[in-house]
């Protein structure tokens, strides 16, 4: 009965929402890109390198501005650096995919591989006591912000209104993304370019511009997801700390059928799987009606198994934008 009790535990759902944050932001990153017709499997790399740049910037600010009036703004500035890093990597992916017509899968793979190498080198150089003699210093993490009155609502209050800034940002961006994509001229142009770019071009829509901007928006969202790891979750950068969440985000995007709310719900399911495995490691968990304890190692695997099941079960049936992955030639 412990699993059944956990379903109604606000603490579990709060942990699930936190774990879902980078996945949901990564899914929105892929969604903006693919709605415009550009496949982006480089989300993992965008997250990873943004996590590092935000950590490096935060560590620099922490060493320069500690005990000064600038201290409260250090983490916010570091988050902006991470977002800008993701935007730049998104621009690079768009450049390769749109101007040079590089295969979009290969371009994204290059970003993922390059991110591993670049972050590893910079980590050894500046954070792990390498030739620069650096020592990892945690600049701290964003504080929990409790929204008055709303945080007192039973069950929903602790889940939705007692969070750190990146979690709130994810919820707000999900709402904005839904509105922009389905209720604004820009969203209509984006969907038109992703479905039938030649028809959009004949109507005067600049296909290349729409694609560039959407991939860069997606990169910025992946950058925001990267800042979650170093500025909100751990507080310091670790090698390959994204742990495949960029790929899980792609699965969430597919499971959510390329819609913001669908992607958020899918991300929450993945987040719930991660929250359950953490709970199992801490308190143990029994199979319903059997009294048999579930080895926590099985629950550790759950998010990745769920990713494979989603891709195998829904990947073929989910309908991507018609021009997704197809270079456009005027």
C-alpha positions in Angstrom: 0.0 0.0 0.0 3.0 2.3 0.2 2.9 3.1 -3.5 -0.8 3.9 -3.2 -0.1 6.2 -0.2 2.7 7.9 -2.1 0.3 8.9 -4.8 -1.5 11.2 -2.4 1.7 12.5 -0.8 2.2 16.2 -1.6 5.9 15.9 -0.8 6.3 13.2 -3.5 4.5 15.4 -6.1 6.6 18.4 -5.1 9.7 16.3 -5.7 8.3 15.1 -9.0 7.7 18.7 -10.1 11.2 19.7 -9.2 12.7 16.6 -11.1 10.4 17.4 -14.1 11.7 20.9 -14.4 14.8 20.3 -16.7 12.9 17.7 -18.6 9.9 20.0 -19.3 12.2 22.9 -20.3 14.2 20.5 -22.5 10.9 19.3 -24.1 9.8 22.9 -24.8 13.3 23.5 -26.3 12.8 20.7 -28.7 9.2 21.7 -29.3 10.0 25.2 -30.5 12.7 23.9 -32.8 10.7 21.0 -34.3 7.5 23.0 -34.7 9.6 25.2 -37.1 10.9 22.1 -38.9 14.4 21.7 -37.3 15.2 18.5 -35.4 17.2 19.1 -32.3 18.7 16.2 -30.5 21.5 18.5 -29.1 19.4 19.5 -26.1 21.5 17.3 -23.8 24.7 19.2 -24.9 23.0 22.6 -24.6 22.0 21.8 -21.1 25.4 20.5 -20.1 27.5 23.4 -21.4 25.0 26.0 -20.0 25.3 24.3 -16.6 29.0 24.8 -16.7 29.0 28.4 -17.9 26.5 29.4 -15.2 28.6 27.6 -12.6 31.9 29.3 -13.8 30.2 32.8 -13.9 28.6 32.2 -10.5 31.9 31.1 -9.0 33.6 34.2 -10.4 30.9 36.5 -9.0 30.9 34.7 -5.7 34.7 35.3 -5.3 34.4 39.0 -6.3 31.2 40.2 -4.9 30.6 38.2 -1.7 29.7 40.4 1.2 28.8 43.2 -1.2 25.5 44.7 -2.4 25.9 42.7 -5.6 25.6 39.4 -3.9 21.8 38.9 -4.2 22.1 39.4 -8.0 25.0 37.0 -8.5 22.9 33.8 -9.2 20.4 35.7 -11.4 23.3 37.0 -13.5 24.8 33.5 -13.7 21.4 32.2 -14.8 21.3 34.8 -17.6 24.8 33.6 -18.7 23.6 30.0 -18.9 20.5 31.1 -20.9 22.7 33.1 -23.3 25.0 30.1 -23.7 22.1 27.9 -24.7 21.0 30.6 -27.1 24.4 30.7 -28.8 24.6 26.9 -29.1 21.1 27.0 -30.6 22.2 29.6 -33.1 25.2 27.3 -34.0 22.8 24.4 -34.5 20.5 26.6 -36.7 23.5 27.8 -38.7 24.6 24.3 -39.5 21.1 23.0 -40.2 19.7 26.0 -42.2 22.6 27.7 -44.0 24.9 24.8 -44.5 22.2 22.1 -44.8 24.1 19.7 -42.4 22.1 16.7 -41.5 20.2 17.8 -38.4 20.7 14.6 -36.5 24.5 14.8 -37.1 24.5 18.5 -36.1 22.8 17.7 -32.8 25.1 14.7 -32.2 28.1 16.9 -32.7 26.8 19.4 -30.1 26.3 16.6 -27.6 29.8 15.2 -28.1 31.4 18.6 -28.2 29.7 19.5 -25.0 31.1 16.5 -23.2 34.6 17.3 -24.4 34.4 21.1 -23.7 32.9 20.8 -20.3 35.3 18.1 -19.3 38.3 20.2 -20.3 37.0 23.3 -18.6 36.1 21.4 -15.5 39.6 20.0 -15.2 41.1 23.3 -16.0 39.1 25.6 -13.7 37.0 23.5 -11.3 39.0 20.4 -10.4 42.4 21.7 -9.3 43.9 21.5 -12.8 46.7 23.6 -14.2 44.8 26.7 -13.2 44.7 25.5 -9.6 41.0 26.0 -9.4 38.9 24.6 -6.6 35.2 23.9 -7.0 33.3 26.6 -5.0 29.6 26.4 -4.7 28.1 29.9 -5.0 24.9 28.5 -3.4 21.5 27.8 -4.9 18.4 29.9 -5.5 16.3 30.2 -2.3 12.8 28.7 -2.1 10.2 31.4 -2.7 6.9 30.8 -0.8 4.0 32.7 -2.4 1.8 34.2 0.4 -1.7 32.7 0.8 -1.4 30.4 -2.2 1.3 28.3 -0.5 -1.2 27.6 2.3 -3.6 25.8 0.0 -3.9 22.1 1.1 -1.9 19.8 -1.1 -1.5 22.1 -4.1 0.1 24.9 -2.1 3.3 23.1 -1.1 3.5 21.5 -4.6 3.0 24.6 -6.8 3.8 27.6 -4.6 6.8 26.7 -2.6 9.5 26.5 -5.2 12.8 27.9 -6.5 12.8 30.4 -9.4 13.6 28.0 -12.3 10.7 25.8 -11.3 8.4 28.8 -11.4 9.9 29.8 -14.7 9.2 26.4 -16.2 5.5 26.7 -15.2 5.2 30.2 -16.6 7.1 29.3 -19.8 4.8 26.3 -20.4 1.8 28.6 -20.3 3.4 31.3 -22.5 4.6 28.6 -25.0 1.0 27.3 -25.3 -0.4 30.8 -25.9 2.4 31.8 -28.3 2.2 28.7 -30.4 -1.6 28.5 -30.7 -2.9 32.0 -30.2 -0.5 34.4 -31.8 0.6 35.2 -35.4 4.2 34.1 -34.6 2.9 30.7 -33.5 0.8 30.4 -36.7 3.9 31.2 -38.8 6.0 28.8 -36.8 3.5 25.9 -37.3 3.1 26.8 -41.0 6.9 26.7 -41.5 7.1 23.4 -39.8 4.2 21.9 -41.8 4.6 23.4 -45.3 7.5 25.8 -45.6 7.0 26.4 -49.3 3.4 27.4 -48.8 4.5 29.7 -46.0 7.2 31.2 -48.2 4.6 32.0 -50.9 2.6 33.9 -48.3 5.6 36.1 -47.5 6.8 34.4 -44.4 10.6 34.4 -44.1 11.1 30.7 -43.5 14.8 31.0 -42.6 14.2 33.8 -40.1 11.4 31.8 -38.4 13.5 28.7 -38.1 16.6 30.6 -36.8 14.6 32.4 -34.1 12.7 29.3 -33.0 15.9 27.2 -32.7 17.6 30.0 -30.7 14.5 30.2 -28.4 14.8 26.5 -27.9 18.5 26.9 -27.1 17.7 29.5 -24.5 15.2 27.2 -22.9 17.7 24.4 -22.8 20.2 26.9 -21.3 17.6 27.7 -18.6 17.3 23.9 -18.0 21.1 23.7 -17.6 21.1 26.4 -15.0 18.7 24.3 -12.9 21.5 21.7 -12.4 24.1 24.1 -11.0 22.2 26.9 -9.5 19.1 25.2 -8.1 19.8 21.5 -7.7 23.4 20.7 -6.8 25.0 24.1 -6.5 28.2 23.0 -8.2 29.1 21.5 -11.6 29.8 17.8 -12.0 30.9 16.0 -15.2 28.0 14.8 -17.3 25.6 15.9 -14.6 22.6 16.2 -17.0 22.5 12.4 -16.9 20.6 11.9 -20.2 17.7 14.3 -19.3 18.0 16.0 -22.7 17.2 12.7 -24.3 14.4 12.1 -21.8 13.1 15.5 -22.8 12.9 14.5 -26.4 10.8 11.5 -25.4 8.6 13.7 -23.3 8.1 16.0 -26.3 7.1 13.0 -28.5 4.8 11.6 -25.8 3.2 15.0 -25.5 2.6 15.1 -29.2 4.6 18.4 -29.8 2.3 20.4 -27.5 3.4 22.4 -24.4 0.9 21.0 -22.0 1.4 17.5 -23.3 5.1 17.8 -22.9 4.7 19.1 -19.4 2.4 16.2 -18.4 4.9 13.7 -19.9 7.8 15.4 -18.1 5.8 15.2 -14.8 5.4 11.5 -15.4 9.2 11.1 -15.8 9.7 13.3 -12.8 7.4 11.1 -10.7 9.4 8.1 -11.7 12.6 9.8 -10.4 10.9 11.0 -7.2 9.7 7.4 -6.5 13.2 6.0 -6.9 14.6 8.7 -4.5 11.8 7.8 -2.0 12.6 4.1 -2.4 16.3 4.7 -1.7 15.4 6.7 1.5 12.5 4.8 3.0 12.2 1.6 0.9 9.0 0.8 -1.0 6.9 -2.4 -1.1 5.0 -3.9 -4.0 1.2 -3.5 -3.4 -0.5 -6.5 -1.6 2.8 -8.5 -1.5 5.0 -7.1 1.3 8.0 -7.5 -1.0 10.4 -4.6 -1.0 11.2 -3.2 -4.4 15.0 -2.9 -5.0 15.7 0.8 -5.4 18.0 -0.1 -8.4 14.9 -1.0 -10.4 13.4 2.4 -9.7 16.7 4.1 -10.6 16.3 2.5 -14.0 12.6 3.5 -14.3 13.0 6.9 -16.1 15.2 5.4 -18.7 13.1 2.3 -19.2 10.0 4.6 -19.5 11.9 6.6 -22.1 12.5 3.5 -24.2 8.9 2.4 -23.8 7.6 5.8 -24.9 9.8 5.9 -27.9 9.0 2.4 -28.9 5.3 2.6 -28.2 4.5 6.2 -29.2 7.4 7.3 -31.4 6.0 5.6 -34.5 2.4 6.7 -34.0 3.0 10.3 -32.9 2.9 12.6 -35.9 5.7 15.1 -36.0 5.4 18.3 -38.1 5.4 17.4 -41.7 8.6 19.3 -42.6 10.5 18.3 -39.5 14.1 17.5 -40.4 13.8 18.5 -44.0 16.1 21.3 -45.2 14.3 24.1 -47.1 15.6 25.3 -50.4 14.2 28.4 -52.0 
